[in-house]
């Protein structure tokens, strides 16, 4: 009974990000393929090996810097925020809802935070001397906010998000609280804003990472028709492809697949619904046949089966030799 209680307490206070080995490039390729999380950790709490990523439960402070650095969303922070417009790091005093570090926030966390009124204040302490994060946090949070604004803008939702030092909380612009906002507008603008960001509530495939799935839904929601271009990225493949398994082996969400047909031909396919636009397939290709295309159509982003490349039966010997 005591052991069960201790396990529950440990789980409730565990600030380490969730790790999904199937998405980790160090697992899918080699430990040398990606050490981004280990390199950015200010506390030497992260270790990359062939079996995956190990995070020390004592050394980890939950700053979230490794999550931001991970190119394939193999690491995900556990963040749950109410849309109340204000959030602070653990080092800042006050009654606002708290996260261990503002670096834990992803762009759609910020859009969700501002969902109630279109505005939000993110307060941090002295990051340079902080025992949780490091001096890079304000700059990283500013980049997160910029991405959040770019996601919301095509939907007509213009975010007003301030990133401030705790010393500026009293001197800076006052954030209108929820009751004052509802009294002043009757809630009409709030309802419109909430409707614009409703794609954040749509279900996703259970094995796909949360953040890119939400960003994809917001990008698609801005399209009025299937031929409209959306703010997303998809891979394209040219005739330098040798049908090896480099890209399919590397893809963290198994969006790419090879097919070998009875007539001796072979083809490379993309399930765009599973693609998170991480670019991992680009450096993995030994012949530089893969590139990323910006602004694909909504139809392409929703497609479950796109033939990226086809090698005729006459080239079967080349496929066997190179594959």
Protein Blocks (a to p, Z undefined) as FASTA:
>chain_A
ZZmmmmmmmmmmmcbdcddfklpmklmmomklpcklmmmpmnlpaccdfkbccddfklpn
olommmmmpmnlpaccddddddehpacdfkbgcjbdcdfblklpcfklmmmmmmmnopac
dddddfklpcklcmklmmmmmmmmmmmmmmmmmnopacddddddfklmmmmccdddfklm
mmmnnommmmmmmmmmmmmmpccdfkbcfklmmmmmmmmmmpmbfkbccddddddddfkb
goiaklmmmmmnlpaccdddfkopacddddfklpgolommmmmpmnlpaccdehiafklm
mpcbdcfbdcdfklmmmmmmmZZ
